[in-house]
């Protein structure tokens, strides 16, 4: 029977922590793979539009740096 369908008992706390940790790990891995794919797509797009690999890499780094900065500022705004 699935953990969430069982009555809660004293020993279940560790099981729930394990489930939560597994979820966080899986989500982090998914987010990293998505970021890697997004960078690859952006890099390919710049190259297909005529940029050299070096130019494309600089453009991608600049774009993603701006995006990461915006996300950080947005996150901090929510935290505080």
N, CA, C and O atoms as a GROMACS GRO file, in nm:
protein
  320
    1UNK      N    1   0.085  -0.117   0.000
    1UNK     CA    2   0.000   0.000   0.000
    1UNK      C    3   0.090   0.124   0.000
    1UNK      O    4   0.194   0.125   0.066
    2UNK      N    5   0.051   0.225  -0.071
    2UNK     CA    6   0.129   0.348  -0.078
    2UNK      C    7   0.136   0.415   0.058
    2UNK      O    8   0.043   0.405   0.139
    3UNK      N    9   0.246   0.482   0.082
    3UNK     CA   10   0.268   0.547   0.210
    3UNK      C   11   0.158   0.645   0.247
    3UNK      O   12   0.115   0.651   0.362
    4UNK      N   13   0.111   0.722   0.149
    4UNK     CA   14   0.010   0.824   0.179
    4UNK      C   15  -0.129   0.765   0.204
    4UNK      O   16  -0.219   0.838   0.245
    5UNK      N   17  -0.147   0.636   0.182
    5UNK     CA   18  -0.277   0.572   0.205
    5UNK      C   19  -0.281   0.498   0.338
    5UNK      O   20  -0.384   0.442   0.375
    6UNK      N   21  -0.169   0.496   0.409
    6UNK     CA   22  -0.162   0.426   0.536
    6UNK      C   23  -0.192   0.522   0.650
    6UNK      O   24  -0.166   0.642   0.639
    7UNK      N   25  -0.247   0.471   0.760
    7UNK     CA   26  -0.267   0.557   0.878
    7UNK      C   27  -0.132   0.603   0.931
    7UNK      O   28  -0.035   0.527   0.929
    8UNK      N   29  -0.125   0.726   0.977
    8UNK     CA   30  -0.002   0.783   1.027
    8UNK      C   31   0.032   0.723   1.163
    8UNK      O   32  -0.052   0.716   1.252
    9UNK      N   33   0.157   0.679   1.176
    9UNK     CA   34   0.204   0.626   1.304
    9UNK      C   35   0.338   0.692   1.336
    9UNK      O   36   0.392   0.766   1.255
   10UNK      N   37   0.390   0.664   1.452
   10UNK     CA   38   0.513   0.727   1.499
   10UNK      C   39   0.632   0.697   1.408
   10UNK      O   40   0.718   0.784   1.391
   11UNK      N   41   0.640   0.582   1.350
   11UNK     CA   42   0.753   0.543   1.267
   11UNK      C   43   0.749   0.599   1.126
   11UNK      O   44   0.845   0.585   1.051
   12UNK      N   45   0.639   0.662   1.090
   12UNK     CA   46   0.624   0.710   0.952
   12UNK      C   47   0.699   0.839   0.923
   12UNK      O   48   0.718   0.874   0.806
   13UNK      N   49   0.742   0.910   1.026
   13UNK     CA   50   0.808   1.038   1.003
   13UNK      C   51   0.931   1.022   0.915
   13UNK      O   52   0.951   1.101   0.822
   14UNK      N   53   1.014   0.921   0.942
   14UNK     CA   54   1.134   0.900   0.862
   14UNK      C   55   1.098   0.859   0.719
   14UNK      O   56   1.164   0.900   0.623
   15UNK      N   57   0.995   0.780   0.705
   15UNK     CA   58   0.952   0.740   0.571
   15UNK      C   59   0.908   0.861   0.490
   15UNK      O   60   0.941   0.872   0.372
   16UNK      N   61   0.835   0.952   0.553
   16UNK     CA   62   0.792   1.074   0.485
   16UNK      C   63   0.911   1.164   0.451
   16UNK      O   64   0.913   1.226   0.345
   17UNK      N   65   1.009   1.170   0.540
   17UNK     CA   66   1.130   1.248   0.513
   17UNK      C   67   1.203   1.190   0.392
   17UNK      O   68   1.255   1.264   0.308
   18UNK      N   69   1.208   1.057   0.384
   18UNK     CA   70   1.271   0.992   0.270
   18UNK      C   71   1.199   1.024   0.140
   18UNK      O   72   1.262   1.051   0.038
   19UNK      N   73   1.067   1.022   0.144
   19UNK     CA   74   0.987   1.056   0.026
   19UNK      C   75   1.014   1.199  -0.016
   19UNK      O   76   1.033   1.228  -0.134
   20UNK      N   77   1.014   1.290   0.080
   20UNK     CA   78   1.038   1.431   0.052
   20UNK      C   79   1.179   1.453  -0.004
   20UNK      O   80   1.196   1.528  -0.100
   21UNK      N   81   1.278   1.389   0.054
   21UNK     CA   82   1.415   1.402   0.004
   21UNK      C   83   1.429   1.347  -0.138
   21UNK      O   84   1.498   1.406  -0.221
   22UNK      N   85   1.363   1.236  -0.165
   22UNK     CA   86   1.365   1.178  -0.299
   22UNK      C   87   1.299   1.272  -0.399
   22UNK      O   88   1.349   1.290  -0.510
   23UNK      N   89   1.188   1.331  -0.360
   23UNK     CA   90   1.119   1.427  -0.446
   23UNK      C   91   1.210   1.546  -0.477
   23UNK      O   92   1.222   1.587  -0.592
   24UNK      N   93   1.272   1.601  -0.374
   24UNK     CA   94   1.361   1.717  -0.394
   24UNK      C   95   1.478   1.682  -0.485
   24UNK      O   96   1.515   1.762  -0.572
   25UNK      N   97   1.536   1.565  -0.466
   25UNK     CA   98   1.649   1.522  -0.549
   25UNK      C   99   1.605   1.506  -0.694
   25UNK      O  100   1.673   1.552  -0.785
   26UNK      N  101   1.491   1.443  -0.716
   26UNK     CA  102   1.440   1.422  -0.851
   26UNK      C  103   1.408   1.555  -0.918
   26UNK      O  104   1.437   1.574  -1.036
   27UNK      N  105   1.348   1.645  -0.843
   27UNK     CA  106   1.314   1.777  -0.898
   27UNK      C  107   1.440   1.856  -0.935
   27UNK      O  108   1.445   1.921  -1.039
   28UNK      N  109   1.542   1.851  -0.851
   28UNK     CA  110   1.667   1.920  -0.878
   28UNK      C  111   1.732   1.864  -1.004
   28UNK      O  112   1.780   1.939  -1.089
   29UNK      N  113   1.735   1.731  -1.017
   29UNK     CA  114   1.792   1.668  -1.136
   29UNK      C  115   1.715   1.708  -1.261
   29UNK      O  116   1.775   1.735  -1.365
   30UNK      N  117   1.583   1.713  -1.251
   30UNK     CA  118   1.499   1.754  -1.364
   30UNK      C  119   1.528   1.898  -1.403
   30UNK      O  120   1.539   1.930  -1.522
   31UNK      N  121   1.540   1.986  -1.304
   31UNK     CA  122   1.567   2.126  -1.331
   31UNK      C  123   1.703   2.145  -1.398
   31UNK      O  124   1.718   2.228  -1.488
   32UNK      N  125   1.804   2.068  -1.353
   32UNK     CA  126   1.936   2.076  -1.415
   32UNK      C  127   1.932   2.029  -1.560
   32UNK      O  128   1.994   2.091  -1.647
   33UNK      N  129   1.862   1.921  -1.586
   33UNK     CA  130   1.850   1.871  -1.724
   33UNK      C  131   1.777   1.971  -1.811
   33UNK      O  132   1.815   1.992  -1.926
   34UNK      N  133   1.673   2.033  -1.759
   34UNK     CA  134   1.599   2.133  -1.835
   34UNK      C  135   1.687   2.253  -1.867
   34UNK      O  136   1.685   2.304  -1.979
   35UNK      N  137   1.765   2.299  -1.770
   35UNK     CA  138   1.855   2.412  -1.792
   35UNK      C  139   1.960   2.377  -1.898
   35UNK      O  140   1.994   2.460  -1.982
   36UNK      N  141   2.010   2.255  -1.892
   36UNK     CA  142   2.108   2.210  -1.991
   36UNK      C  143   2.047   2.207  -2.130
   36UNK      O  144   2.110   2.250  -2.227
   37UNK      N  145   1.926   2.159  -2.142
   37UNK     CA  146   1.857   2.156  -2.270
   37UNK      C  147   1.827   2.296  -2.320
   37UNK      O  148   1.844   2.324  -2.439
   38UNK      N  149   1.784   2.385  -2.233
   38UNK     CA  150   1.757   2.524  -2.271
   38UNK      C  151   1.882   2.591  -2.326
   38UNK      O  152   1.876   2.662  -2.427
   39UNK      N  153   1.996   2.570  -2.261
   39UNK     CA  154   2.123   2.627  -2.309
   39UNK      C  155   2.159   2.571  -2.446
   39UNK      O  156   2.202   2.645  -2.534
   40UNK      N  157   2.142   2.441  -2.463
   40UNK     CA  158   2.175   2.377  -2.590
   40UNK      C  159   2.087   2.431  -2.703
   40UNK      O  160   2.136   2.457  -2.813
   41UNK      N  161   1.959   2.448  -2.676
   41UNK     CA  162   1.867   2.501  -2.777
   41UNK      C  163   1.905   2.644  -2.813
   41UNK      O  164   1.908   2.681  -2.930
   42UNK      N  165   1.934   2.726  -2.712
   42UNK     CA  166   1.972   2.865  -2.737
   42UNK      C  167   2.103   2.871  -2.818
   42UNK      O  168   2.113   2.947  -2.914
   43UNK      N  169   2.200   2.792  -2.780
   43UNK     CA  170   2.328   2.788  -2.850
   43UNK      C  171   2.308   2.746  -2.995
   43UNK      O  172   2.364   2.808  -3.086
   44UNK      N  173   2.229   2.643  -3.017
   44UNK     CA  174   2.201   2.597  -3.154
   44UNK      C  175   2.132   2.705  -3.235
   44UNK      O  176   2.163   2.722  -3.353
   45UNK      N  177   2.039   2.776  -3.174
   45UNK     CA  178   1.968   2.882  -3.243
   45UNK      C  179   2.061   2.993  -3.290
   45UNK      O  180   2.051   3.040  -3.403
   46UNK      N  181   2.152   3.035  -3.204
   46UNK     CA  182   2.248   3.139  -3.242
   46UNK      C  183   2.339   3.090  -3.356
   46UNK      O  184   2.368   3.165  -3.449
   47UNK      N  185   2.384   2.966  -3.348
   47UNK     CA  186   2.470   2.912  -3.452
   47UNK      C  187   2.394   2.902  -3.584
   47UNK      O  188   2.449   2.934  -3.690
   48UNK      N  189   2.270   2.859  -3.579
   48UNK     CA  190   2.189   2.850  -3.701
   48UNK      C  191   2.164   2.987  -3.762
   48UNK      O  192   2.141   2.998  -3.883
   49UNK      N  193   2.168   3.092  -3.681
   49UNK     CA  194   2.149   3.229  -3.731
   49UNK      C  195   2.280   3.292  -3.777
   49UNK      O  196   2.283   3.410  -3.810
   50UNK      N  197   2.388   3.215  -3.778
   50UNK     CA  198   2.512   3.263  -3.835
   50UNK      C  199   2.621   3.300  -3.737
   50UNK      O  200   2.730   3.340  -3.779
   51UNK      N  201   2.598   3.287  -3.609
   51UNK     CA  202   2.703   3.317  -3.510
   51UNK      C  203   2.805   3.204  -3.507
   51UNK      O  204   2.772   3.088  -3.532
   52UNK      N  205   2.929   3.240  -3.477
   52UNK     CA  206   3.030   3.136  -3.454
   52UNK      C  207   2.999   3.071  -3.319
   52UNK      O  208   2.919   3.122  -3.241
   53UNK      N  209   3.064   2.958  -3.293
   53UNK     CA  210   3.041   2.891  -3.164
   53UNK      C  211   3.080   2.982  -3.048
   53UNK      O  212   3.011   2.986  -2.946
   54UNK      N  213   3.190   3.054  -3.064
   54UNK     CA  214   3.237   3.143  -2.958
   54UNK      C  215   3.137   3.256  -2.934
   54UNK      O  216   3.105   3.289  -2.820
   55UNK      N  217   3.088   3.317  -3.043
   55UNK     CA  218   2.988   3.424  -3.031
   55UNK      C  219   2.861   3.371  -2.967
   55UNK      O  220   2.803   3.434  -2.878
   56UNK      N  221   2.819   3.254  -3.014
   56UNK     CA  222   2.697   3.194  -2.961
   56UNK      C  223   2.710   3.166  -2.812
   56UNK      O  224   2.618   3.190  -2.734
   57UNK      N  225   2.826   3.114  -2.772
   57UNK     CA  226   2.849   3.085  -2.630
   57UNK      C  227   2.844   3.212  -2.547
   57UNK      O  228   2.785   3.212  -2.439
   58UNK      N  229   2.904   3.320  -2.596
   58UNK     CA  230   2.900   3.447  -2.523
   58UNK      C  231   2.756   3.499  -2.510
   58UNK      O  232   2.715   3.545  -2.404
   59UNK      N  233   2.681   3.489  -2.620
   59UNK     CA  234   2.542   3.537  -2.618
   59UNK      C  235   2.458   3.455  -2.520
   59UNK      O  236   2.377   3.509  -2.445
   60UNK      N  237   2.478   3.324  -2.523
   60UNK     CA  238   2.402   3.237  -2.432
   60UNK      C  239   2.439   3.268  -2.288
   60UNK      O  240   2.352   3.280  -2.202
   61UNK      N  241   2.568   3.281  -2.261
   61UNK     CA  242   2.612   3.312  -2.124
   61UNK      C  243   2.554   3.444  -2.076
   61UNK      O  244   2.510   3.456  -1.961
   62UNK      N  245   2.554   3.545  -2.163
   62UNK     CA  246   2.500   3.675  -2.128
   62UNK      C  247   2.349   3.665  -2.102
   62UNK      O  248   2.299   3.720  -2.004
   63UNK      N  249   2.279   3.595  -2.189
   63UNK     CA  250   2.133   3.580  -2.174
   63UNK      C  251   2.098   3.505  -2.046
   63UNK      O  252   2.010   3.547  -1.970
   64UNK      N  253   2.166   3.393  -2.022
   64UNK     CA  254   2.133   3.313  -1.906
   64UNK      C  255   2.178   3.380  -1.777
   64UNK      O  256   2.116   3.359  -1.673
   65UNK      N  257   2.283   3.458  -1.782
   65UNK     CA  258   2.326   3.534  -1.665
   65UNK      C  259   2.218   3.634  -1.626
   65UNK      O  260   2.187   3.649  -1.508
   66UNK      N  261   2.160   3.701  -1.725
   66UNK     CA  262   2.052   3.797  -1.700
   66UNK      C  263   1.929   3.725  -1.644
   66UNK      O  264   1.866   3.774  -1.550
   67UNK      N  265   1.895   3.611  -1.700
   67UNK     CA  266   1.779   3.534  -1.653
   67UNK      C  267   1.801   3.490  -1.509
   67UNK      O  268   1.712   3.503  -1.425
   68UNK      N  269   1.921   3.436  -1.480
   68UNK     CA  270   1.950   3.390  -1.344
   68UNK      C  271   1.945   3.505  -1.244
   68UNK      O  272   1.896   3.488  -1.132
   69UNK      N  273   1.995   3.622  -1.284
   69UNK     CA  274   1.990   3.739  -1.196
   69UNK      C  275   1.845   3.779  -1.170
   69UNK      O  276   1.809   3.810  -1.056
   70UNK      N  277   1.762   3.778  -1.272
   70UNK     CA  278   1.622   3.814  -1.256
   70UNK      C  279   1.550   3.716  -1.164
   70UNK      O  280   1.468   3.757  -1.081
   71UNK      N  281   1.580   3.589  -1.180
   71UNK     CA  282   1.516   3.488  -1.096
   71UNK      C  283   1.559   3.507  -0.950
   71UNK      O  284   1.477   3.497  -0.860
   72UNK      N  285   1.688   3.536  -0.928
   72UNK     CA  286   1.738   3.556  -0.792
   72UNK      C  287   1.670   3.676  -0.727
   72UNK      O  288   1.627   3.668  -0.612
   73UNK      N  289   1.661   3.786  -0.799
   73UNK     CA  290   1.596   3.906  -0.745
   73UNK      C  291   1.448   3.876  -0.716
   73UNK      O  292   1.396   3.916  -0.612
   74UNK      N  293   1.383   3.807  -0.808
   74UNK     CA  294   1.241   3.772  -0.790
   74UNK      C  295   1.225   3.683  -0.666
   74UNK      O  296   1.134   3.704  -0.586
   75UNK      N  297   1.314   3.585  -0.650
   75UNK     CA  298   1.308   3.494  -0.537
   75UNK      C  299   1.328   3.571  -0.406
   75UNK      O  300   1.254   3.552  -0.310
   76UNK      N  301   1.429   3.659  -0.403
   76UNK     CA  302   1.454   3.736  -0.283
   76UNK      C  303   1.335   3.825  -0.247
   76UNK      O  304   1.305   3.846  -0.130
   77UNK      N  305   1.268   3.878  -0.349
   77UNK     CA  306   1.150   3.958  -0.325
   77UNK      C  307   1.040   3.878  -0.258
   77UNK      O  308   0.966   3.931  -0.175
   78UNK      N  309   1.028   3.752  -0.292
   78UNK     CA  310   0.926   3.667  -0.230
   78UNK      C  311   0.965   3.627  -0.088
   78UNK      O  312   0.879   3.615   0.000
   79UNK      N  313   1.095   3.608  -0.066
   79UNK     CA  314   1.141   3.565   0.066
   79UNK      C  315   1.127   3.677   0.168
   79UNK      O  316   1.089   3.653   0.283
   80UNK      N  317   1.158   3.799   0.126
   80UNK     CA  318   1.154   3.912   0.219
   80UNK      C  319   1.032   3.990   0.192
   80UNK      O  320   1.007   4.090   0.259
   0.00000   0.00000   0.00000
